[in-house]
Amino acid sequence: MATSFSMVAHHSRRTEGEDKIFATNNAALSAAKTVGASRVVNASIGALLNEDGSLSVLPTVIELLRTLPAEEYAAYAPIAGLPSFLEAAKKAVFRNHIPEGFTEAVATPGGSGAIRHAIWNYSNIGDAILTSDWYWGPYKTVAEEHGRTIVTYTLFDEKDTFNIASFKEKTISLLEKQDSLVILLNAPAHNPTGYSLSMDEWKEVVAFLKSQAANPEKRIILFSDIAYIDFAGNDDNSRSFMELFGGLPQNILTIVAFSMSKGYTLYGMRCGAMIGISSNPDVVKEFKSANQFSNRGVWSNGTRPAMTVLAKIFDDPGLLKKVEDERQLLQDMLTERADAFIQEAEKANLKICPYKAGFFITIPCKNPDLVAAELQKEYIFAVPLGKGIRFAVCSVPKDHCAKVPQIIARVIQQVDTEA
Ligand SMILES: Cc1ncc(COP(=O)(O)O)c(C=O)c1O
């Protein structure tokens, strides 16, 4: 409903618009009521669901949470996070690929909290934040909430690999205009495309940033968003790029965002951490104090029970193994769905973004809103993005994943001919 009378401050006046993910999910739920859930393909939800539509959980994690003593729920955590949690978070992030240099960690409410602090504490008001043209919508929300903007480079080149030329061009042009640059890079298992940079691509990114850091006036903050890393294949291989974050010039700070939402199926517990890596100990000392201050200034302390659960898991190799085994079953389920989708997409000649792993497959198309609307008529609910539609393989049973590519291909062709 449009309002002519407004009470909010100038900076909070925004155009109203329904969140497309929630709108698509609501449409799917209401269709399920009319035609029955089995006829509806709800590919809007960004959470891993079982084949029967229930939320996938890691039983060991939930059991650990349930058996915590009352004080673990009732007590505050320290503002920066429980020290045992922060140590566990570093282990969970790096595993065998600890970058050389100094690291500090601060607890945040999920990866979202880390994004917020990185933007606020490492860019200046009015600055542009750099990310790829396919990106998770809340990057823009968080940037705008804090008086920043998002500028994008083109993620893929004509060979469907990382478009390093575009990345370089946009980085250079922003560093000409501003002294600090925060770069949000979501990989492996990127949302929404499922792309993971190869080791060579990572090397090129880091080498290029090093060249830009030759100007000592510039500050480069590489924000590595690893929200889906635990669903990106082998734990060890998926983390090898992190060694590249060691031994960098002091004016490059790497921040890795750790989240317990997906990897530990604790979406609602709002627990994660930001880990700063630098070759200069003062930079990580400052990282700790600035982000701890922001914790106090924005949400105070984080969710203690979730922190304790992670600390327990990484304190006991047997528990860690159980969690990993349970997660492997979920990973296998996800991979089977993605494989089924990709196989059928090939048969149907349906072009998709280069998917390596993760919760989503994205189909580029010219008229995403029209395509999504037409698909809804066939009871397929996928999220329209700026340049395509996002299909959440994480929340759709395998037989549906195999069925839909043909329909999507037909609908895109139909919409494109009519438009
Ligand atoms: C790309 C990306 N980054 C970060 C997050 C943060 O999630 P959370 O704040 O729950 O850790 C998400 C969640 O959907 C995401 O898709």
The ligand as an ORCA input file, in Angstrom:
! r2SCAN-3c Opt
* xyz 0 1
  C      25.805    -16.037     -0.372
  C      25.393    -16.053      1.054
  N      26.183    -15.463      1.947
  C      25.872    -15.427      3.241
  C      24.715    -15.995      3.696
  C      24.483    -15.829      5.147
  O      23.705    -16.653      5.833
  P      23.656    -16.587      7.401
  O      23.599    -15.169      7.804
  O      22.460    -17.354      7.762
  O      24.936    -17.216      7.863
  C      23.833    -16.622      2.801
  C      22.557    -17.213      3.224
  O      21.674    -17.524      2.492
  C      24.185    -16.643      1.440
  O      23.408    -17.220      0.519
*
